[in-house]
Structures are given as C-alpha cells and as structure tokens.
C-alpha cells in the first residue's frame, strides 16, 4: 500500500481536556486564544442573580452560524430567570436537565469537542468553577430549499433534489423510506474541515462485506479537507486510474432510495448536494429514473438508444477515419463520391481534420458548460456560424466531418454520465483508426472491453449484468422488463435478493 | 511496481506487434485516388492493350456534388502495365474497388479474354463483382462517347440498364465471379451480356443486345434479345419478362401478351442405350396483360386454348435456341455439368467427348404456361355496334 503522510493536526495550544475545576475567566481565556483573529467569535456574559449569590455564565458562539432565537429563548432566558438560591453551585447536569429548554444539550470537558462544536454552529455554555461545559445545539443558517436538480431532469417523477446540509438530505431519503432498518452511520473526515460523511443503507438488504470494506476505506482517508463528494469518491473507488467511474452519484433522493432498495449503499457528504451510490456497475450509465415511470416498451427503446449512442459517440469519428483512409472499398460508391465531392479542396489529411474538429467541439462544449447564460448565445452563434458554415465554405474542413463530429457530439450529450471514459476511448480509437484502420478500431475495442471486464466496484464485477447469461439478471440491463418481472435484486450487491412476491401481479 | 511495468511492457509489445501484423496499413488519403467506375479494353495493332478508364471526377463537383465523367486513355504491353502507365497521364492513382463494368471489345474477346481477366482477378483492389460486358462495335472506347440519358457516367448507366433487365429477361446479369465459375467448370461455357450503341433521336445511346457466347475464353457467337429470353428459360434464370403469343382459333387471330409472374425449370439427364438425353420441364405462371383480339377470350375454354398455344410456342422457341447454340457448339446451357451432377458415372466415360455429344444432344423440352389472372379486365372490351 501507499504510505500516507499523516496530517493530523490539533487545535493550536490547547491541552486535551480540562484537568481541574477553574474559574470562568480561565476557561474563557483558553477559547479566546484559539479564536483570536476571528471577529465573528462572540462571548456573551450573563448571570443568574438570586438573593444570596450571583452565578456567572458565559455563552460562546460564532456569529452567523447560530440562530439567535434559540440562544435567547432556550439558554439565556431560562438561566437568567432561574433562581439558583437553593443549590450551592449548580452542576452541568442540573442545568441541562432543569434549566436549558433546548432539545439537544450535552456536557463535555473535551476542549477539542467544544471547539468543534463552536465551529459547527453550536454554542458552548461555560460555567463558573466547573470542570464541564455544555454544548447546546443552536445551528441556524440559511440553506436553500430542495429544488429539481438541473443535471438530472426527469419527465415524470418528484421535483425534489438533494441540498447541501447532510441531515436535510438524510431526511429527504428517510421520508421516502419509513423503516427503522434504514441506518445512518456518520463518520468525520478531513483533519481541518471535519466534514461529516454519512453512510446510508438498509440493514438486512445491504451486503455487510461491502459496508465494512467501505468503512475501512473511508477510515483510511487522511486529508486536510474533503470539500466535495467527488473528492471522497476518488479516495475510495476501485480502479482509481481508470477513466471509468466505479462510484455513481445522484442528486435525486428518489434515485437514491431506489438504489438503497437494490441493496446499494449511499454516501452523503456534508456540503455537497449529491449522494454517492455504490457499488456502481456499468449498466447504471444507461439507466434513468424515467425508465421506471414510463412504459416498459418505451423505456427499453430509450435504453437501446442510449447504448447505440454510446457506440456511435465512441466509434463515429474512428469509423469515418478508418473507412476514408484505409477501406474506401467499404463505402457505398455513391456515398463515397459525395464525400469526395465535399472533401474537394480541403487541405488537411482526414485524420488531422477529424481530430482537430473533435477538439474544437470539446472546446466549445467546455466553454459553454460553465458559461453565463447571456454569453451562451454568443457561443452558439460562434460555434454554429464559424464552424458550421464558414469553415465549410472556406474549405478548411469538409461538411462530412462536421456531420460526423456533430453526430458524435449529439450522441455524446445523450450519454453525459459516461463523459470521461467516452472522451478517452474516442480519442484512443480515432488515433488507432488513423494508424491501422478498422483493424486498429477492433484492437482498441478489445483493449477497452478487457479493461472494463477487469474492473470491479467494491468486489462486484463492473460488467456483471452485461456479461451474464442468466435471464434473471438481464431483465434490467439493455431492456427494462415490466416492474413485476424484477423479482430479484442484483447478485453480490444485495444480501437478501427477493424483492417481491409472485403475488404482486396476479389476476 | 514491478508487476505494473511488466503489464505495461506487455501492452506495448502487443501494440507494436499489432502494427506489424496488419495486412492493410497503407494510409491513403481519398483525395489522392481516382475513382474508377468503368473500363473499356481494346487491342492495338501492335498487340498491346489500349485502356479507356472512365473515372468519376469530383474535382469540379462543388457543393452540389455533381459528378463528371472523365476518361483516361492509356496503353501498355499487359493489362497491369497499361494501368500503371495511367500515372503518366494522371497523377492520383487509379482506385479500382468501385469499378463496376468492364467493356471488352469484340475483337479482343474473339482472341480470348483470359489475358484481361487475370489482372482483374489477381489485383487486390479490383473486385470479382464487376460486370464484364462485350462491346459489339468497332472499338470499345467508343462507348464512352455516348451521352448517357439518366446517369452522369456511362458505367453507371450500363449498370442501371443491366439491373433493370429483370423485367424483360432479355439479357443475363453476369458478374466476373460467375463468368469465372463457368469458365473453370467442366460441361458449361460462359456468357457475357452484349452492349452496342444506337441512334436515339439523333444522339448515340446505349443498348443492351442479348448475349455473347464463349467457348473456353473465346467469343464464338451471339444470341439476340429474343433468343436470350428463351435461353434464360433454358437455364432457369427468368424472373420476369413477356411472352407474346400468336393466337389463331376459330377464325379469330391476333397477339396476346402474357407477363411472366414466375417461372421454374426442372432438368433431368437420362442415359439410355448409350445415349444421353436431357429432359427440361418449364412451368410458367403468367398474367394476361395485353389482348389484341376483340371479344376473345370469351369463355373458360378460351383460356385453355391460349395456355396451350403459349406452351407450344414457348417449347418451340426454346428448342430453336438450343439448336442455334448447338450449331455454335458451345454448351452455355450447362447440360454437361448437369450430366456430371446427375450421372457422374456416365460423365466419367463420355466427359471428354462432350463437345461432339453436345452437338447432337437431344433435349426434350416441355413447357406449361398457366394464366393466373387477367389484369383489371375480366373480358375483353366489346365493340358496340
């Protein structure tokens, strides 16, 4: 295994825990030191005054992270109004159980934990002359409401998508899965970001071996910060050097729930509005949430279209190059003549022309993808005008290549999820076609197929369902059988494979 | 780590061997090819080959993709020499895979076509599905002077003509591999379609005219269009076409045209008393599409009369063709190969004398024409008085 440099960092200058009772001022000094330079760090002093004594309290929080109402109504207000005259000095337990009206409060003497709580938006209540402090849940920040994810639109289906806070996402899942078997295991990774990572699975369906392997892999991640779910995915996925992704992602809670029901495990990462799903097999690239709400005949047709598009988008430029430069005899004569007519006067060799235009298309795509909508119009005019018309008329490229590249791009858009492998394979096959013709393409396809068959996702063969000869496993691959046919969950992924009884559709 | 290097090395070795083991690794830009569509071959007086190559010229094609026919003329000691000499005239080398027709001049065919076909078969680019055609006329190169009616290129027009003849059966669609098969087999001789030029409204146009018959690889004679049709019956290659029947009965006389819907011929070779006879049974389903006798057929039995007469005439015509061919003494029907197939023992004895046997061969033809329907009319139109 690779050796990793350990990057565990402790909060500067703070000892592991409070050793002994001490005054409020002493404790406060410690916190002020740590949060020195952070102007949003707030300290609120207040006291409960009774006839015989005054007990001092101090509330620490970060402005903007907390809901001030919670602080007012459930901490400061009750404490000030409580009469502590009977007790000598109220301990943390007494205050939690009798005074604080917040739903979540706990005592702690671990300074690390206290600091983390403040940073996370909770508030810390310091007591005078106490070994303990109290963490009160007071997080209150703005997050957006669930809206339909732009990248995964469906014709039919719910319009909700994941949002950034991890617990909101969990609730989006749990609302659709009312079973105590739905488990949520929280882990924290990122030595600085302390990002919450939640594993969601259904006990009894999910395969424990996969779950344990996943936990092991996540535990090994030692990095200062995990900001995105995709970063975590790169750490834990199989075949990390391959362009193929062995961990999927979805922004739709309904898709996540469907995956959970198939026995897959969902990984939520705090601050990312997508969920990772695993194990992830190749056939998932061609599935869409719509497949299950639309008619099965149409869904099968759409899937076949997607598979055809996949082949077209990786093969079209390669086939064009191979046929035009090696196997002119394979093109129907009249087609060959019209291609020749279109090529007349084009100065570049076919292979250069094709690869160049593919590159231009990728540039256009990349430019458009993160572009302001107001600029996108300019881009499309530029792309259509400069490439489509001017380049052909100026005899820089031939119209046929434009058609081939347009077809490649269009079919590529249809299979957006496999973008990365497609770009690599397409370039690979086109170059091979330029060197060796159809023979090269065949050779390239063999290499790619071998590679794809050798990949596993958490122990499950990547191409499992496509290479199977078992009709049970083929029901939800290239075709989508009617729902009542899908009696079993996928092999290896789920522990308990039976999904429905034979009764579910009986007449 | 070491394992990973080994795998990488293995992949590299594989890729390099893939380079070395390809059989088609010549990258050719399509711009550097001259697309050959047709070829006309003439002998010169010095015994050389004179080739006129019709190419699809895309250079002035423009955005509409209009093809122009350009003929390149070249000459050489052999076929290959002549083809290579084309580079003296035209730089982009000739590309043969899309060639469709080879016009062979009559004169050359009489000397034998083997010296032409060898190159056309041996070369990697030329295909065995080209159509060899005999040009009946002075010199084959004349054919490219014709201005085609519906296509841009003469070769394309000829191809279209050949394919269209399914509805007449007046020529036979022969491709190079079929010609070779017949040439190589015992007891059957090859044929080729024939093309000539004729005047059509003051302009020269193409016309298919029957078949050229070969003995071994030498042209020995022709069949005209009508004879070709009956020849097609005799080799079971009729897919369509017409039968014009002269009907004469009970004082009524005229022509009735039947369109052949389908036709089948069954053959049987018999050996009796040291004599081979061939039995040929033809059954034709036809529709009656053109009747030029007023008020006929009127009754059910009239159809029987027509069918009978049609059968008789068909039988007579086929026998006639067989006789004509027997005079030329070349077994283009494949009777020899029929005997070889059906009576292999007999063939062993008589095979070497087949030439002389064929001349005197007795062929029993029986034809059965059946009228399946009569078009849109049930009875003929009566003239009102």
Interface residues (C-beta under 8 A of the other chain):
Chain A: X324 X325 X326 X327 X328 X329 X333 X336 X337 X338 X339 X340 X341 X342 X343 X344 X346 X349 X350 X351 X399 X434 X435 X436 X437 X438 X439 X440 X443 X447
Chain B: X11 X18 X19 X22 X23 X24 X25 X26 X27 X28 X29 X30 X31 X33 X35 X37 X56 X58 X59 X61 X62 X63 X65 X66 X67 X95 X97 X98 X100 X125 X127
